[in-house]
Amino acid sequence: MSFSLPLPARHRPLPRCLSLRSGTLGLSLCAPLLLGACDLAPPYAPPHFIVPDSWQGQAPFAIARPADATLPTQWWKLFNDPLLDALENRALAENGNLQAAGERFLQARTMVTKARADLFPHVALTAGGSDNRQSDDRLFRPMTTATQVTDDYAGLASWEPDFWSAIRNRVRIRRQNAQEAAADFAMARLSLEAELASDYIQLRGYDAQLSIYNQSIAYYTKALKITKTQMDYQAAPRLDYARAQAQLYTTQALKLDIEAARQVTEHAIAVLVNAAPSTFSIPPVATLAFKQPHVPVGVPSGLLQRRPDIASSERRMAQANRAIGIARAAFYPHFSLSADGGFEADGMKLASLANSLWTYGARFNLPLFDGGLRRAELQRSWSGYRQTRDEYRVTVLNAFREVEDGLSRTNRLTLENTALEKAVKANLETQNMTMTLYQGGAGTYLEAIFSQENTLQARILQTMTATRMFQADVGLIRALGGGWDVKDLPTMAQTLSMGPFQYKDLHHPRQVGDVRASEKPEQWENLTAPAPDIAGLGSRSHLAPMPAGDLP
């Protein structure tokens, strides 16, 4: 895969508002300059990648209607499970990690306001005073100088004109950082949704395995009784009875292991939905009854607009580009304006207006030599930009890899699951026939045990494969961005948390998108509070349990 990058010029000794004419420096210090329009940051554009026209992997589903071309935002509803819907909604509302990611976005927005404040004059009342007395015998003291002087002063205002857009570029960096935090929040939300869906599918896979083990244990218990009857009538050796016992007890032990794994998975789900594991439970079901979702994959070029992590990486690259402008601004003169006032009098005579004083002025600073400090910072900023550009390329490549992996998994696991369903059906028939032959004296119990073990293994393997198949669907949806779009990012204007004259509603900034400030209800502090009752939703089952076969 090839790509092209619009590389900015490495050195731009003059700002874009200055020009060279006839070998002299013509300074266009007109309205654009006074308004701080000299932007020293290089021109920026995200890298333009040349990507394939289609995916190499093929999914086991095709787009049925034009409306299905994009994933829905609530993509988990494609699995058609009400309890999963309820868990996802609760996790999005109450998960602590997601709310912490939302708060990081809100904090990034406040940093925009903080950086933007430097564009305005700072007005403050800073007062102080001192009473000073000099020695009458101080060397070289003029005779006309008072020996006691009292000073009172007050700082009024200061302002630094942003001629070279250093402050503006800092504001732009903070705005882009807020957009990055919004993309990180979207990625955290997508990861939470996918992790919860995958854990829930794994839990239902354990439920299906436990149902199979229960059916097999019931079958083996009946077989043990039949073998005991055969042994009592001298129609079978005691070896058959011992084999039947070993088979039954081994299966019971395997079931206990699955029960432990199910409890651990249930605990993980409890934490994701902000519940204490001891107060949270999900009722089991008999079958793995999900509907395989239709996942529209689109074209590879669309992935760059649908992955939050790609958007976050691109925003970091934009910030690094702006940092170059800030480093360049250090090479140009800086100005600052200030105004102060106060009183000065002999002794404590400050009440008279005649004793007042004021001062205002401008400060000019042009660094000439600093041992390479500014050049080193400019060099570092260029290297930082190249680093983010390389990281962006790696992020894009990993995104393409994850989609291709998801397509491969969903395709192969679907085919594997279909083949295993046929194998289960054949093994069930073999199990019933061998047991019938054993009861009639035409077969050995060793053959019956062999067919029973094959049947159990085939059913467990098919259930595990089906579980992995549905989890692969979740992984593919996550790789495709889960219905997110780069248009969901806040605009540059929306990143501002408050206006310069806002003094109300400072506890929570105004909402942008679906990122809200986290609340802490009292029940959240009580980790022993029972979780909401979800037993009614958990009892739903689409399919009847797969039969284990009937003993004659």
C-alpha positions in Angstrom: 0.0 0.0 0.0 1.4 3.4 -1.0 0.6 6.8 0.4 1.5 10.4 -0.2 2.0 13.1 2.4 1.9 16.9 1.7 5.1 17.8 3.5 5.3 21.4 4.7 8.5 23.4 4.1 11.2 22.8 6.6 12.2 26.4 7.1 10.1 29.5 6.8 12.4 32.3 8.0 9.7 35.0 7.5 6.1 34.9 8.6 3.5 34.8 5.9 2.6 38.5 6.5 6.2 39.7 5.7 7.7 40.0 2.3 11.1 40.7 0.6 11.2 43.5 -2.0 14.2 44.6 -3.8 16.5 43.0 -1.3 15.0 44.9 1.6 12.5 43.7 4.2 9.1 45.2 3.5 7.0 44.9 6.6 3.3 44.7 5.8 2.4 45.7 9.3 -1.2 46.6 8.5 -4.5 45.4 9.7 -3.7 41.6 9.4 -0.6 42.0 11.5 -2.3 44.2 14.2 -5.0 41.5 14.4 -2.4 38.8 14.9 -2.9 37.2 11.5 0.8 36.1 11.1 0.5 32.4 11.5 4.0 30.7 11.6 2.6 27.1 11.7 3.3 25.2 8.4 0.3 24.5 6.2 -1.4 21.3 7.4 -3.4 18.6 5.8 -3.8 15.0 6.9 -1.8 12.4 4.9 -3.6 11.2 1.8 -3.4 7.4 1.7 -3.9 5.3 -1.4 -6.0 2.4 -0.2 -7.4 -0.8 -1.9 -10.8 -0.6 -3.6 -12.1 -3.6 -1.6 -11.3 -5.8 1.3 -9.4 -9.0 0.8 -11.5 -11.0 3.3 -15.1 -11.8 2.6 -17.8 -11.8 5.2 -20.5 -14.5 5.2 -23.2 -11.9 4.6 -24.0 -9.3 1.9 -25.7 -5.9 1.9 -29.4 -6.5 1.4 -30.7 -2.9 1.1 -29.1 0.5 0.6 -30.3 1.5 4.1 -28.0 -1.2 5.5 -24.8 0.4 4.2 -23.8 1.8 7.6 -23.8 0.3 11.1 -26.4 1.7 13.5 -25.1 3.6 16.6 -26.8 1.0 18.9 -25.2 -1.9 16.9 -25.7 -4.5 19.7 -29.4 -4.5 18.9 -28.5 -6.5 15.7 -28.1 -9.6 18.0 -31.8 -9.4 19.0 -31.4 -9.9 22.7 -33.4 -7.6 25.1 -31.2 -8.4 28.1 -28.0 -7.4 26.1 -29.8 -4.1 25.2 -30.6 -3.4 28.8 -27.0 -4.1 30.0 -25.5 -2.0 27.2 -27.8 1.0 28.2 -26.9 0.6 31.8 -23.2 0.4 31.1 -23.3 3.6 29.0 -25.1 5.4 31.7 -23.1 4.2 34.7 -19.7 2.7 33.8 -17.0 4.5 35.8 -14.3 4.2 33.2 -16.5 5.7 30.5 -17.5 8.6 32.8 -13.9 9.2 33.6 -13.2 9.5 29.9 -16.0 12.0 29.6 -14.6 14.1 32.4 -11.2 14.1 30.6 -13.0 15.6 27.6 -14.6 18.2 29.8 -11.3 19.1 31.3 -9.7 19.4 27.9 -12.5 21.9 27.0 -11.7 24.0 30.1 -8.0 24.1 28.9 -9.3 25.7 25.7 -10.9 28.5 27.8 -7.7 28.8 29.8 -5.5 29.2 26.8 -8.0 31.5 25.1 -7.9 33.9 28.1 -4.4 35.1 27.1 -5.9 36.7 24.0 -7.7 39.2 26.2 -6.3 42.0 28.4 -5.9 40.8 32.0 -7.4 43.3 34.4 -6.7 42.9 38.1 -6.5 44.9 41.3 -3.2 44.1 42.9 -2.5 46.5 45.8 0.3 46.8 48.2 2.1 49.3 50.4 5.2 50.0 52.3 6.5 52.6 54.8 10.2 53.2 54.3 12.6 55.4 56.3 16.2 56.1 55.4 19.0 56.8 57.8 19.8 60.5 58.2 23.5 59.6 58.0 23.3 57.5 54.9 26.3 58.1 52.6 25.6 60.3 49.6 22.0 61.0 50.7 20.8 64.3 49.2 19.7 66.7 51.8 16.4 67.4 49.9 15.4 63.7 50.1 12.8 62.8 52.7 13.9 60.3 55.2 10.5 58.6 55.4 8.5 57.6 52.3 5.2 55.7 52.1 4.2 53.9 48.9 0.9 52.5 47.9 0.5 50.9 44.4 -2.0 49.0 42.3 -1.6 47.0 39.2 -4.4 47.6 36.7 -4.0 45.8 33.4 -1.6 44.0 31.1 -1.9 42.6 27.6 0.4 40.9 25.1 -0.5 41.5 21.5 -0.4 38.2 19.6 1.5 39.4 16.5 2.9 36.0 15.6 -0.1 33.9 16.5 1.8 32.1 19.3 -1.2 32.5 21.6 -3.6 31.6 18.9 -1.7 28.5 18.1 -1.8 27.5 21.7 -5.6 27.9 21.6 -5.8 25.9 18.5 -3.7 23.1 20.0 -6.0 23.1 23.0 -9.1 22.9 20.7 -7.6 20.1 18.8 -6.7 18.4 22.1 -10.3 18.6 23.1 -11.3 17.0 19.8 -8.8 14.3 20.5 -10.3 13.8 23.9 -13.7 13.5 22.3 -12.4 10.8 19.9 -10.8 9.0 22.9 -14.2 9.1 24.7 -15.8 7.6 21.6 -13.2 4.9 21.5 -13.6 4.2 25.2 -17.4 3.9 24.6 -17.0 1.6 21.7 -14.5 -0.6 23.6 -16.9 -0.8 26.5 -19.8 -1.7 24.3 -17.7 -4.4 22.5 -16.3 -5.8 25.7 -19.7 -6.0 27.4 -21.2 -7.7 24.3 -18.3 -10.2 24.0 -18.5 -11.0 27.7 -22.3 -11.5 27.5 -21.9 -13.8 24.5 -19.3 -15.8 26.3 -21.7 -16.1 29.3 -24.5 -17.4 27.1 -21.9 -19.8 25.5 -21.2 -21.1 29.0 -25.0 -21.4 29.6 -25.3 -23.5 26.4 -22.4 -25.7 27.5 -23.9 -26.2 31.0 -27.2 -27.2 29.3 -25.4 -29.8 27.2 -23.5 -31.1 30.3 -26.8 -31.4 32.2 -28.4 -33.3 29.3 -25.3 -35.6 29.0 -25.2 -36.2 32.8 -28.9 -37.2 32.7 -28.2 -39.5 29.8 -25.2 -41.0 31.5 -27.1 -41.5 34.7 -29.7 -43.5 32.8 -27.0 -45.4 31.1 -25.4 -46.2 34.4 -28.7 -47.7 35.7 -29.0 -49.8 32.5 -25.5 -51.0 33.0 -26.2 -51.8 36.7 -29.2 -53.9 35.6 -27.2 -55.7 33.0 -24.5 -56.5 35.5 -27.0 -57.7 38.1 -28.4 -60.2 35.5 -24.9 -61.3 34.6 -25.5 -59.8 31.1 -22.5 -57.4 31.4 -19.2 -57.5 33.2 -18.4 -55.2 36.2 -15.9 -53.4 33.9 -18.8 -51.9 31.9 -20.3 -50.6 35.2 -16.9 -49.0 36.2 -16.6 -47.4 32.8 -20.1 -45.9 33.1 -19.3 -44.5 36.5 -16.0 -43.0 35.4 -17.8 -41.3 32.4 -20.5 -39.9 34.7 -18.1 -38.5 37.3 -15.8 -37.0 34.7 -18.6 -35.2 33.0 -19.8 -33.8 36.4 -16.3 -32.5 37.1 -16.2 -30.8 33.7 -19.5 -29.1 34.4 -18.1 -27.6 37.6 -15.3 -26.1 35.7 -17.7 -24.4 33.3 -19.8 -23.1 36.2 -16.7 -21.5 37.7 -15.9 -19.8 34.4 -19.5 -18.6 34.1 -19.3 -17.0 37.5 -16.1 -15.2 36.7 -17.6 -13.8 33.4 -20.7 -12.7 35.3 -18.5 -10.8 37.8 -16.8 -9.0 34.9 -20.1 -8.0 33.4 -21.2 -6.7 36.9 -18.2 -4.3 37.0 -18.9 -3.1 33.5 -22.5 -2.1 34.4 -21.4 -0.5 37.7 -22.6 -3.2 40.1 -20.9 -5.1 42.9 -20.5 -8.8 41.8 -22.0 -10.1 45.0 -25.3 -8.2 44.2 -25.5 -9.0 40.5 -26.6 -12.1 38.7 -27.9 -13.0 35.2 -30.3 -15.9 35.0 -29.1 -18.8 32.7 -30.8 -19.8 29.5 -30.7 -23.2 27.7 -29.4 -22.3 24.3 -27.1 -19.9 22.4 -29.9 -18.1 20.7 -28.4 -15.0 19.1 -29.3 -13.8 15.7 -26.2 -13.5 13.5 -26.0 -9.8 12.6 -25.7 -8.3 9.2 -22.5 -6.2 9.3 -22.0 -3.8 6.4 -18.3 -3.4 5.9 -18.3 -0.7 3.3 -15.1 0.2 1.4 -11.6 0.6 2.9 -11.4 4.3 2.3 -14.5 4.9 4.5 -12.7 3.3 7.5 -10.6 6.5 7.9 -13.8 8.4 8.8 -15.3 5.7 11.0 -12.6 4.9 13.6 -12.3 7.1 16.7 -8.7 6.0 17.3 -7.8 7.2 13.7 -9.5 10.5 14.4 -7.7 10.8 17.7 -4.3 10.1 16.1 -5.0 12.7 13.4 -5.8 15.4 15.9 -2.5 14.7 17.7 -0.7 15.2 14.4 -2.6 18.5 13.9 -1.5 19.7 17.4 2.2 18.8 16.6 1.9 20.9 13.5 0.7 23.9 15.5 3.5 23.4 18.0 6.0 24.2 15.1 4.3 27.6 14.8 4.8 28.3 18.5 8.5 27.3 18.3 8.9 29.6 15.3 7.3 32.5 17.0 10.1 32.5 19.6 12.5 33.9 17.0 10.5 37.1 16.5 10.0 40.2 18.7 7.5 40.0 21.5 5.5 43.0 22.9 3.6 43.5 26.1 1.6 46.4 27.4 0.9 47.3 31.0 -0.7 50.0 33.1 -0.2 50.6 36.8 -1.0 53.3 39.4 -0.6 54.3 43.0 0.4 56.9 45.6 3.7 58.1 47.0 4.1 60.7 49.8 6.3 61.9 52.5 5.2 60.0 55.6 1.6 59.0 55.6 0.2 61.8 53.5 -1.5 59.6 50.9 -4.9 61.2 50.8 -4.0 64.0 48.5 -4.6 63.5 44.8 -1.4 65.4 44.2 0.5 62.4 45.6 -0.9 60.0 43.1 1.1 58.4 40.3 0.4 56.3 37.3 2.5 54.6 34.6 1.9 52.8 31.4 4.2 51.5 28.8 5.2 48.8 26.4 7.9 46.2 26.6 9.9 44.9 23.6 11.9 41.7 23.7 14.0 40.4 20.8 16.1 37.4 21.8 19.6 37.5 20.1 21.6 34.6 21.5 20.5 31.8 23.8 23.0 29.1 23.0 20.7 27.3 20.6 17.7 27.0 23.0 15.1 28.2 20.5 16.6 26.2 17.6 16.6 23.1 19.6 13.0 23.6 20.5 12.1 24.1 16.8 14.0 21.0 15.9 12.2 19.0 18.6 8.8 20.3 17.4 9.6 19.1 13.8 10.6 15.7 15.1 7.5 15.6 17.2 5.4 16.3 14.1 7.1 13.5 12.2 6.6 11.1 15.1 2.8 11.8 15.2 2.7 11.4 11.4 4.4 8.0 11.7 2.1 6.9 14.5 -0.9 8.0 12.4 0.2 5.7 9.6 0.6 2.8 12.0 -2.8 3.4 13.5 -4.4 3.3 10.0 -2.6 0.1 9.1 -3.6 -1.6 12.3 -7.2 -0.5 11.7 -7.1 -2.2 8.2 -5.5 -5.3 9.8 -8.3 -5.5 12.4 -11.0 -5.4 9.8 -9.3 -8.0 7.6 -8.9 -10.2 10.7 -12.6 -9.8 11.5 -13.6 -10.7 8.0 -11.5 -13.8 8.1 -12.7 -14.9 11.5 -16.4 -14.4 10.7 -16.2 -16.2 7.4 -14.2 -19.2 8.6 -16.1 -19.6 11.9 -19.4 -19.5 10.1 -18.3 -22.3 7.9 -16.9 -24.2 10.8 -20.0 -23.9 12.8 -22.1 -25.2 9.9 -19.9 -28.3 9.6 -20.0 -28.9 13.3 -23.8 -28.7 13.4 -23.8 -31.6 10.9 -21.3 -33.5 13.0 -23.4 -33.1 16.1 -26.4 -34.5 14.3 -24.5 -37.5 13.1 -23.0 -38.2 16.6 -26.4 -38.0 18.2 -27.7 -40.7 15.9 -24.6 -42.9 16.5 -25.0 -42.5 20.3 -28.6 -43.7 20.3 -27.8 -46.6 17.9 -24.8 -47.9 19.9 -26.8 -47.8 23.2 -29.7 -49.7 21.5 -27.3 -52.4 20.2 -25.7 -52.7 23.7 -29.1 -53.3 25.3 -29.9 -55.9 22.8 -26.6 -57.7 23.3 -25.3 -56.9 19.8 -22.7 -54.4 20.8 -20.2 -53.6 23.6 -20.4 -50.9 26.1 -17.0 -49.7 25.0 -18.5 -48.8 21.7 -21.4 -47.0 23.5 -19.0 -45.0 25.7 -16.9 -44.1 22.7 -19.9 -42.7 20.8 -21.2 -40.9 23.9 -17.8 -39.1 24.4 -17.7 -38.2 20.7 -21.2 -36.8 21.0 -20.4 -34.7 24.0 -17.2 -33.4 22.5 -18.9 -32.5 19.2 -21.7 -30.6 21.0 -19.3 -28.7 23.2 -17.0 -27.9 20.3 -20.0 -26.7 18.2 -21.2 -24.4 21.1 -17.7 -23.0 21.6 -17.4 -22.3 17.9 -20.7 -20.6 17.7 -19.7 -18.5 20.7 -16.5 -17.5 19.0 -18.5 -16.8 15.8 -20.7 -14.3 17.5 -17.7 -12.7 19.3 -16.0 -12.4 16.0 -19.0 -10.4 14.8 -18.6 -8.1 17.7 -14.9 -7.8 16.9 -15.6 -6.9 13.3 -18.2 -4.3 14.4 -15.6 -2.8 16.7 -13.0 -2.8 14.0 -15.4 -0.9 11.7 -16.0 1.8 14.3 -19.4 0.7 15.6 -21.5 3.2 13.7 -19.3 6.2 14.7 -18.4 8.9 12.2 -15.8 11.7 12.3 -18.6 14.2 11.9 -19.6 13.3 15.4 -16.5 15.2 16.7 -17.2 18.6 18.3 -16.4 21.5 16.1 -13.6 23.9 17.0 -16.2 26.4 18.3 -17.9 23.7 20.4 -14.7 22.9 22.3 -15.0 26.1 24.3 -16.4 25.4 27.8 -17.5 28.9 28.7 -17.5 32.5 27.5 -15.1 35.2 28.8 -17.9 36.9 30.7 -19.7 33.8 32.0 -20.0 33.6 35.8 -22.9 31.1 36.2 -23.2 27.4 35.8 -19.5 26.8 36.3 -20.0 23.4 38.0 -20.8 21.7 34.7 -19.9 23.1 31.3 -22.5 23.2 28.6 -23.1 19.8 27.0 -21.6 18.9 23.7 -22.9 15.8 21.9 -23.7 13.0 24.3 -20.8 13.6 26.7 -22.2 14.6 30.1 -20.6 15.4 33.4 -20.8 12.4 35.6 -23.2 12.5 38.5 -22.9 10.5 41.7 -26.2 9.4 43.1 -26.1 8.2 46.7 -26.8 4.6 45.7 -23.5 4.5 43.7 -21.6 5.0 46.9 -23.3 1.9 48.5 -21.6 -1.1 46.9 -23.9 -3.5 48.8 -27.1 -2.1 47.1 -28.8 -4.8 45.1 -28.7 -4.5 41.3 -31.9 -3.9 39.3 -33.9 -7.0 38.7 -33.3 -8.4 35.2 -34.6 -11.9 35.7 -37.6 -11.2 33.4 -35.4 -10.3 30.5 -33.0 -13.1 31.1 -35.5 -15.9 30.7 -36.0 -15.3 27.0 -34.9 -18.2 24.7 -35.4 -18.4 21.0 -34.6 -22.0 20.4 -35.5 -25.2 22.1 -32.7 -27.2 23.7 -30.9 -29.6 21.4 -32.0 -33.1 22.2 -29.5 -35.5 23.7 -31.3 -38.6 22.5 -33.8 -40.8 24.3 -32.8 -44.0 25.9 -35.2 -46.9 25.0 
